[in-house]
Amino acid sequence: MRYGFFDDENKEYVITNPQTPEPWSNYLGSVEYGAIVTNNAGGYSFYRSGGKGRFIRMHFNTILKDQPGKFLYFRDRDAGDIWSASWQPVGVPLEDYTTECRHGTAYTSIKSNYKHIESKVTFFVPLNQHYEVWRVSLTNRDSVRRKLSAFTYVEYSGSWSALDDLLNIQYTQYTTIMAVKDGIIDHGTNVNIPPMPDNFDEKDQGRHTFMALAGAPVTNWDTDRERFVGKYRTYKNPIAVESGTCSGSLAYGDNACGSLQTDIDLEPGESKDFLVLVGVGRADAEGQQIRGKYQDIKKADQELNELKQAWHHHLARFTVQTPDQQLNSTVNVWGMYNNLITYSWSRAVSLVYTGVDRDGLGYRDTVQDFIGVVHSIPEQVGERLKLMITGQLSNGAALPVVYPTRHKPGQEAAPHDDEYRSDDSMWLFYAIPDYVKETGDMDFYNKVLPYADRGEDTVFRHMKRAIEFTLEHSGEHGLPLGLKADWNDCVRFGKTGESAFVAMQLRLALSVYVDVAERLGEASEVEWGQTRLEKLDDAIQKHVWDGEWFLRGYGENHARYGGHENKEGSLFLNPQVWAVMGGAASPEQAESAMNAVHERLATRYGLMICDPPFTREDHTIMRAQLMNPGNKENGGIFIHTQGWAVIAETLLGHGDRAYEYLRDYLPAAYNDHADVREVEPYVVCQSTHSRHSPKEGTSRLPWLSGSAAWTYYALTRYILGVRPDYDALVIDPCIPCKWDAFTVTREFRGCSFHISVDNSARVQRGVKSLIVNGKALDGTRIPAAEFESENKVEVILG
């Protein structure tokens, strides 16, 4: 079933049926002030952190998964009829109510019509501001005068600490105090303790947020949730709205809300606009100042246009036109936007991530996220990459999480040995070279940065320490130890067990290190890396190759996993694709392993992470069986891994198969079957139920996932084949043979490249001709010496 469509011209996804299988959400704001809003106006707001700065409440995993929210109620004062600007929470019959939600780049507009009253509410956060705007327009499409009342509603947190607000109710019921000053609601928490602006992580300090109206008079208000909603009522029928007036309540502890009432009369055909302003600060300071800024509410329209232009500028750095319109929507709008949001908020704030257990920047997550956005925001990536490198410890391992609000390089305590994960620092060998290749800043390798705990080194030496840590933590077969986890948190090879997956990562890391050392003229480091690379290759061939595919690893009990003899989990995806990506597999091994993947792991919804699922294995090692068979790590379709398989197949020249794998899980491909996938068809998700589940095809945990970066990276750099190198731009597509042509526009180092690819020969890979600005070049590389400000690139495959 279809619930909406892609409007690529306006860079929006349009939802025309509000009864989506799950709430379909969007993000507002920046890493300073953020918010989530769904197609039915559910969601919440937060400042700097979803776990320590959430000031608007969210009830997670309830029957309606996106409530409360940013609600706007309407009441006809003559008829007594009530409805909401979004279909929910009132939920009037859809035969009487039409609605359209447009999710755009950091804004959402909901337009509705009920009994001849048309409303449009646009939610956005102006650039670089710490408040949000709800721009409201009401129009009377009736032939008679209509007298209306409008009521805003948000539910405030009792504490900015999400954990306290959710669980420590015996405390938070006594810490909120509400006031209304000059018609502006002031939401105060812990106000009897001074504010501590230099210590954001201290939860027990005085804090304020405000709600104001601009362009409409305040008739009344409520700030006590129970007074506004009423006893034994719900958000569907608040007593204040149903009775027609707020009561002027002021919450003193317990549960606070923000509702401002305004009465509006509309003549036939008349429209009136006003703004709802919600943000951080005191009502009598920031609130008054910001309300005064919008004496002319056209200021909000100007700021919305500026917001769109800023985001569209990021998207314009890579655009494509292919025969696949759903792929075009992904590359040109939603893939990049999804990456930018994931980069901004890591795994901390969504309708699933509560910010309680995933606050901060997870090391391996964040370092992977860079590869999805480096071409769009290279300066910001450079700064955060430096932050994450300073999250590496002097022993070469990494802090599990870097907290930007309190990170102190050189002074951080090292975690206990049991907390180290074997893959953390290995992701640097994608992120660092990618940044340098994008920017051309080879001096970055020589930049001196501190370690998290003590000492400092060049970035190049940081890379070496990452390799040394992994080599120093190797087992009896010469393979890296699994430690606490090796990307898969449900595989526990432990202190003496060994991970074949990390062995493949280490091989890539050594290859990258040798290459960088050569470029830096570090001859002794080239020899050092090459010697260890050869030794590792020998160990992989002797102890990981299992005849047709590669093992997953060795347990602390010395058992082999991921091999022919295993009745459960006899084939794992990760080592096969990384053997190709990291270069460990011979050509024959690569073909054999990837054929096994295709035969045993491929489904119509994506590749399973392993097969068969686990039900009887040693649960201390294969923790995957905590999950139901066919879910997540236990034989589910873990979307993070899909991009790796796409890359591996393109490296083998298999454009048809790479494209098949991409289409099997591409969100946009499910727009007409959204009732199967259920989550948003415009962004990636974390996992999908596989054929071992009775809910095959159902997907969960959208938006914030490593799937975003690897999908976009695989699609743009390996299928479309446009990728940066240190001294060139590479054009090397690997596409389905049915494509006859496609075009790409790519911004790179201040130059524009307009690339047209002709595949009249109907091949999957192979550049026959490369012409740049009228000059024929050999191979697939456009050397930097050939760059002009505007470049016309003609590619013929054959």
Secondary structure, DSSP 8 states (H G I E B T S, - for coil): ---EEEETTTTEEEE--S--SS--EEEEE-SSEEEEEETTSBEEEEES-TTT-B-B---TTSSSTT-SBSEEEEEETTT--EEESSSTTT---TTSEEEEEEE-SSEEEEEEEETTEEEEEEEE--TT-SEEEEEEEEEE-SSS-EEEEEEEEEEB-SSS-HHHHHH-HHHHTTSEEEEEETTEEEEEESTTS---TT-TT--SS-EEEEEEEESS---EEEEEHHHHH-TT--TTS-HHHHHT-------BSS-EEEEEEEEEEE-TT-EEEEEEEEEES-IIIIIHHHHHHTSSTHHHHHHHHHHHHHHHHHHTTEEEE-S-HHHHHIIIIIHHHHHHHHHHHTTS-SSS--SSSS-SEEHHHHHHHGGGTTTTSHHHHHHHHHHHHTTB-TTS-B-SEE-TTT--TT------GGG-BTTGGGGHHHHHHHHHHHH--GGGGG-EEE-SSS-EEEHHHHHHHHHHHHHHTB-TTS-BEEET-SS-TTB--EEEEEEHHHHHHHHHHHHHHHHHHHHHT-HHHHHHHHHHHHHHHHHHHHHTB-SSSB--EE-TTS-EESSTT-SSS-EEHHHHHHHHHTT-S-HHHHHHHHHHHHHHTEETTEE-SEES--SSS-TTTBGGGGS-TTBTTBB-EEGGGHHHHHHHHHHTT-HHHHHHHHHHH-GGGGGGGHHHH-S-TTS-EEEE--TTSTTTT-EEEESSSHHHHHHHHIIIIIIS-EEEETTEEEE--B--TT--EEEEEEEETTEEEEEEEE-TT--SB-EEEEEETTEEESTTEEEGGG--SEEEEEEEE-
